[in-house]
């Protein structure tokens, strides 16, 4: 059996990926701060920023492929803790691609739509990057560093992702749902556009990339939507009151990390390879 190493198994995307991957791989998942048990999968605690520890994992597990999802993915945290986030988002990522190169095994990396500045959407793989915050900058460094060390790496730029909460992680929609259930106002941006997908669909895209991609690929959804309109659709699908959903603008909300306004991805290359997101309404209803 093929042996797949998935970093960040306790993260939102990593957990969903483990569920899907175990159907065709022997899966070993790593975690660091949030211990996680996943039936049918071996999970191990690893500090990915410790190169000796990372090297030992490769030596012990002998994976035949790696999907690297572990990251410090909160832009505001990265903005205020740049050294800490650089260690996991850049250094660990480059080390992982180097170890994959040494073993000549497929390596998939989860990057982000936030490598773009939001001024020229929708973005193709060939468009130039210009991040507006430190999280985006770190992901650009990781993309370039990993491909320099190992040109066979599949760099998957991921969109905003949503879906069922996992034992150790939630997506952005869980707080939305909670706010509406409590009868409170939910303020959502009318001027931030993304191409969201469910974590399950994103996981399918990563497994496809493992087999078919080297270099850059975009794994966005098929619909460009604002956070506000997404909130209205979510309320409708889950039969929640939508009268508390209020429109607001990015510039009116103070955040540590600047946000681009429109990082919609053009994912037609992935669609041509067989990546098939459902409509947003169907994705939400899953």
N, C-alpha and C positions, 0 to 999 in steps of 0.2 A: 504493500500500500504506500501511496505517496504521503510524505510527512510534511505538513504545513505548520510553520511557526507564525503565529499571529501576535504581534505586540499590542498592548493596550486592550486586552480581553475584557477588562472591567469597565472600559469606556462604552459610550452609547453605541457607536458604530461597531467597535470591536466585538461587543457581545452579540449583536445581531449577525455579524459576519461569522462568528464561531458556530452559531446555530445552523447556518446554511452550509458552511464548509465541511462540517462533520459528516455530511451525507456522502461526500466523495473523498475525504482525506482523513488520515490520522492527524488530529489537531492538537498542538500544544500552544496554550495561550499564556502570555505574561501579564502580570499586573504589578503595581508598586504600592500605591497608598490604599487601594481598596481591595481587600481580599475577596475573591470571587470563586464560587464553585459552579461549574457548568457540567451537567450530566453528559457523559460520553467524551469529555475533553480533559486532558491533563493541564492544570493551571499551576504556574510557578511564580514566585515573587522574584523579580529581577530589577535591579537598579540599572537601567539602560545607559545612564550617564557614566557608569563605571566600566571602562573598556575591558578590563580583565574579567569582570563578571559576565559581560556580554559575550566575550570570546569563549568563555567556559560553557555558556549555554549552547552556542553553536557546536562546540566540541562534543557536549553530552547528548544533545538531541539529534544532531546530524540531519537538519531539515533538508527536504528536497525543493522547498520553495519558502519564501517569506513574504508576508504582507504586513507592512509597518504602519499601524494606525495610531500608536501611542504619541501623545503630544500634549503640550500645554496650549489648549485651544481657546482660552478666554482672552480676547484681544485686550481688555482692560487690564488684566493681570500682567500680560506680556509687556504692556506699555509702562507699567510701574515696576516690574521685576525683569528687566531685559536680560541680565546675566543668567538668572535662573532658567528663564525660558529658552535662551540660546543653547544652553547645555543639552536640553532634551530635544528641542525642535531642530537644531542644526547639527551640533557635534555628534549626538547619538545617531541621528539619521545617516550622516555621512559614514560613520563607522559601520553601520548595518549594511550599507551598500558595498563597502569595502570587503566585509566578511562574505557577502553573497558573491562578489567578484572572485574572491579566493576559492570559493567552492563551486563556481560556475553554475549557480542556481538562479531561477527567476526571482526577481525582487520587485515588489509593488509598493509604492509610497503614496500615502494620502496627503495631497496638498490641498489648496483651497481656492475658491473664487476670489478671495481677498488679496490675491497677488496683483489685481487690477485696480486702477484708480476710479473706475465707475463713470468715465467720461465718454467712452466709445463702445458701449455694449450694442449687440451681443458679442462676446469675445470668442474668437477661434483659438486653437492651440498655437497658431503662428503669430498671434498678436503680441506686441511687446508688453512686458510687465512693468508696473509702476505703482507699487503698494503705497498706501497712505498711512499705514500704522506699522508698529514694530512686529506684530504677529505676521502680517503680510511680508514684511522684509525678511523675517526669519525663514518663512516658507520658501521665498525666492532663493535665499542662500542655500537652503537644503536641496531644492530642486537642482540647482546648478552643481553643487558639490557632489551630490549623489551620481548625477549623470557623468561628471568628470571621472569619478572613481570607477563607475560601472555603467557604460553607455547602454547596456541592455535593460536598465531599470525602467519600469513603467511608472511614470509620474502622473497620478490621477488627480486632477483638480476637482474637488468635491464642492457641491453647492450646499445651501442650507438644508439640513436633514431633520426629519421628524419621524415620529412613530411611537410605538408602545414603550413605556418606561421599562427599564431593566432593573434587576435587583440592586445595581450600584450606580445607575445613571438615568437621567431624564433627557428628553429633547426640549426644544424651546416651547412646544405646545402645552406641556403639562402645567406650567405656571399660568398660561393663558386660560386653560380649562378651569383651574382652581379659582382664579380671579372671578370668572363669570359665574361659577357655582356659588360663590360667596356673595354674589350680588353687587360686586364692586365694579368701578369703571376700569376698562382695559384700554389704555392709550396705545395706539399702533401707528407707525409711520405710514404716511401716504406717499412719501418721496424716497422710499428705499425699495428697490426692485431686485428680486432674485429668481432663480429657476429651481425651486425646491423639489426634493424627492423623498420618499420614505427610506428609512435605513435598510429595509429589506431589499429594495430596488438597488440602492447604492452598493450593498454587499454583492448582489448579482453582478454588477458592473465591475467590481474589483476582481472577482473570480474569473470573469471574462478577460480582463486585462492581464491576468496572470498567464493565460494561455496565448493571448493574441497581440499584446502591445509591448513595444519598446519605445521609450521617449514619452512625449506628452499626449494625454487624452483627457477630454472633458466629459464628466459624468453628471451633467445637469439634467433637469427634467425637461418636459416638452412645453411647459407654460411659464411665461414671464408674469410675475404677479407682485403687487406691493404687499407689505406686511398687513396693512389694513384690509385689503381685499381677501387676503388669505384668512385673516381672522373671521371675516364675515362668512366665508365658505366653511370654515371649521365649525363655527357656531351652528350653521345650517345642518351640516352632516351629523353632528353630535346632538342636535336638537337642544341647543343652549340658547338662552336669551341674547339677542344681538344688540338690543337697545343700549347696552352699557359699553359697546365698542365705540370708542371715540377716536377721531382722526387727529394726528399731531404730526409735527415735522421734526426731522433729525436735528436741525439747527436749534430747536427749542429745548433739547434734552442734553444736559451736560454729561459727557462721558470722557473717561481718561483717554481712550483711543479714538481717533477720528474714524469715521465710517464712510466708505464710498457710497454713492447714491444708487448706482445701477451696475451690478456685476453679473448680469444675466450671462449664462454660458451658451454658446452655440455648440451643441454636442452631436452634430450630424455625423462626425467621424465615428463616434461610438455607436450611434444608431445603425450605421452601415455594417458594423461588426456584429450586430445582433443584440445590442443593449436596448431594452424596451421598457421604459417607464410607462406606467399607466397614466390616465388623466389624473389631475390633482384630486378631483372628487373621488375617483376610484382608489387612489393611494390612501386618502384619509379614511375611507370606509373599510379598509382591510383590517 
